[in-house]
Amino acid sequence: MVMHGVDVIDPEILEIHHPFAALADTPDGWRSIFNTSIQNVRKFLQIHDGFAIIAKCTNQAMAVEAWRKENPRWFLEKHEPYELIEPADLEIMQALALMQTSPPKAVPASPGSMHRLLPEIPKCAFAFAHMQPIRYKENPERERIIRRLRLQTMRYRNIFVKEDCETVFRSILQQIDDLALKELGVKLSEIFSILIAVASMVEIRLNEYADKVRDGLQAKSESDALRSIDFFCSISPIASRAWSKCKKHCHAVEDFRWAAFQLSELCHTWPYMLDKASIRHLYGNDTIEFFEKLSIRPGELASADPEHFFMNNPVWRRPFVEVDELTLFLPLPNLFYGFPFQIFEQLIAGRPVLERAYSDARARFLEDAIETHIATAMPNAKTYQKVMWRDDESGILYENDVVALIGNTIFLFEAKSGKLDDVARRGGELSLLRNFKELFVEPAEQALRLERYLDKNGKDAKLWIKDTNEPLVLNLEKPKIVHKFSICIEHFAALTSARHNLRIFGAIGEEDAWAPVLSLGELMLIWRYLDTEVSFFHYLTRRSTLEEVVDFEGDEQDILSIYLTNGLSIDAEKAEGRQLQFVNIDGIVRTGKTPRADRTEFEILGIPLSQYWRSTLEEIYRDASLRHRFDILQVVLNQHPHVLAGIEQQLRKWKRGLMSKKRGDIIVVRNTIGRRVFVLAYHLTKHPMSEGEWAERARTIAHNAAAALFDASDCAVVLRIKKSKESTYDGVSFHRLAKR
């Protein structure tokens, strides 16, 4: 097995089980299917109430999503096409409905007709993705990346979890509120807060609607069913008329239950319809005027090309539908979380002073957020912003955004708050290349310059804080390990999480600098789920070198999920020459988590360890006098769990006299991770040692065993004395070794 605790799936199975995979095999064939499906959907919307259909499909999609969470391996079995509907498909539906110029028909859709419609919805997107002409027949890898970029734009939503989106975006907007009030007449952070409140309002109404549906279906008596029926009649004139004509046919409780359900099917739009007068009463007339700017009227998209909706949908920026003078329709309130930047940046565009202030606010907030999350995640770390230094040879002054020092490890974080171009999102190659270099490659080059400066100058390196000119002390008398990250607000997730995609596209060469790219939302996700200092520290050290171990394609949620499953325990030999693609593995980080307040609480997340190892590592962590404690923790955590279990078993045998001295008094294990070799050695002895004797013995083991035999870069040596009353260890030493 390549990864402990993770199943291996044949990629061909995914194609076999996809219900649309065999419909065509050429771009022209897929275009024909696309045209037919789009026309089928548009025709269906024309002969019914398009808004009611969208609402019904939205509710259906939420039910499917709940079913998927309960069945995480659903994609491996044969499934119905309607089970493939994604939020992006509903956005297309909304845009198609807004092409309709004639008044909506008050004709309910029958279950049979809905059954015919639902497969057409995801089929449109699937066909669109496959009908694009091939640009690079001789370079399939480049072609694959362009196709994935299109899919990313079509499908990828929510670069933050809801709570983080609210925090981040509100904080950025608050910095420009005074200027926005002057130029736009409103404080943008307040408008954003109102949008979130309206989304919550829709959610409350939706829950009320769902409760009444459930109550009606589970009614024990006629009166119970009638309470649901009365509710549906009160919110829908059509339901009221239908009940007035059909109630005479209800006699048994089962009849009333069925009637309640049928009437609920006429009320799908109710949770999403917003009365302007009520909103005006709550939030003022300025809010209504602002919402109208974010609205599209029925028929406004009549002349639009439906193909454009898949890569540049107007509803991403204007999520409301202005049904009439009295009513707004908001079938997809999650658009506030999926596209907050696009919604508000259109209002800022064309106002140079406001644009500059907004750009500065993004940059300021990103740097502050990085330092805040790193400092709180690792309480023992020293963190610094705006670190300055001068290159000795060129005399050029450089600035690095965030530097963190913990133990003998330095983390460099370069912040890039720039935006992804719309053209790049649609696969425009020149824009892509520019975005790739500016947002994902240049930060790595910037961090590498500082790493080389530190390596070259050591304790003579001179760094200072920009705002205060205060000298920065990194204790460079001892060798330090440097890990680099690029942190941005937006990126292409799986496509820019790994180096090989940028290399194939020509944005980076084999020898060019590279640092893993995380979005701020991903950093916050890691901060939330890895809520102990040791696990957060260890994850960053493993994440920064992951591509030295394995070629992969997946986003940060996937990688974090694997860490929470097995601590990124990957068999590099079995993975060699293969690319790991992560499929539906991120359920573990989609459940929500409230992080602990005290990050110094000791817990190792993701790595299965026995009580002995947990106690040993906690004792090491708690000993602040151990200058190398984080190095030692890293050496142990980088061993495979089954190897650690083997050491523990041998220790017990030795303690009980079941392991003879002929087998040696040293246990040595190693694990190679990229360019570093981590060696853990146990010295077993009957006799106590002085500190000097132990220091010399540990040094001998490190150099004569770890370095000589295994070319170790990092070696932890642990002392165990046979008659000792210590339950964990009697001595521990760390050695950083120069590799041959």
Secondary structure, 3 states (H helix, E strand, C coil): CCECCCCCCCHHHHHHHCCCCCCCCCHHHHHHHHHHHHHHHHHHHHCCCHHHHHHHHHHHHHHHHHHHHHCCCHHHCCCCHHHHCCHHHHHHHHHHHCCCCCCCCCCCCCHHHHHHHCCHHHHHHHHHHHHCCCCCCCCHHHHHHHHHHHHHHHHCCCCCCHHHHHHHHHHHHHCCHHHHHHHHCCCHHHHHHHHHHHHHHHHHHHHHHHHHHHHHHCCCCHHHHHHHHHHHHHHCHHHHHHHHHHHHHCCCHHHHHHHHHHHHCCCCCHHHEEEHHHHHHHHCHHHHHHHHHCEECCCCCCCCCHHHHHCCCHHHCCCEEECCCCEEECCCCCHHHHCHHHHHHHHHCCCHHHHHHHHHHHHHHHHHHHHHHHHHHCCCCEEEEEEEEECCCCCCEEEEEEEEEECCEEEEEEEECCCCCHHHHCCCHHHHHHHHHHHHHHHHHHHHHHHHHHHHHHHHCCCEECCCCCECCCCCCCCCEEEEEEEECCCCCHHHHCHHHHHHCCCCCCCCCCCCEEEHHHHHHHHHHCCCHHHHHHHHHHHHCHHHHCEEECCHHHHHHHHHHHCCCECHHHHCCCEEECCCCHHHHCCCCCCCCCCCCCCCCCCCCCHHHHHHHHHHHHCCCCCCHHHHHHHHHCCCHHHHHHHHHHHHHHHCCCCCHHHCCEEEEEEEECCEEEEEEEEEECCCCCHHHHHHHHHHHHHHHHHHHHCCCEEEEEEEECCCCCCCCCEEEEEECCCC
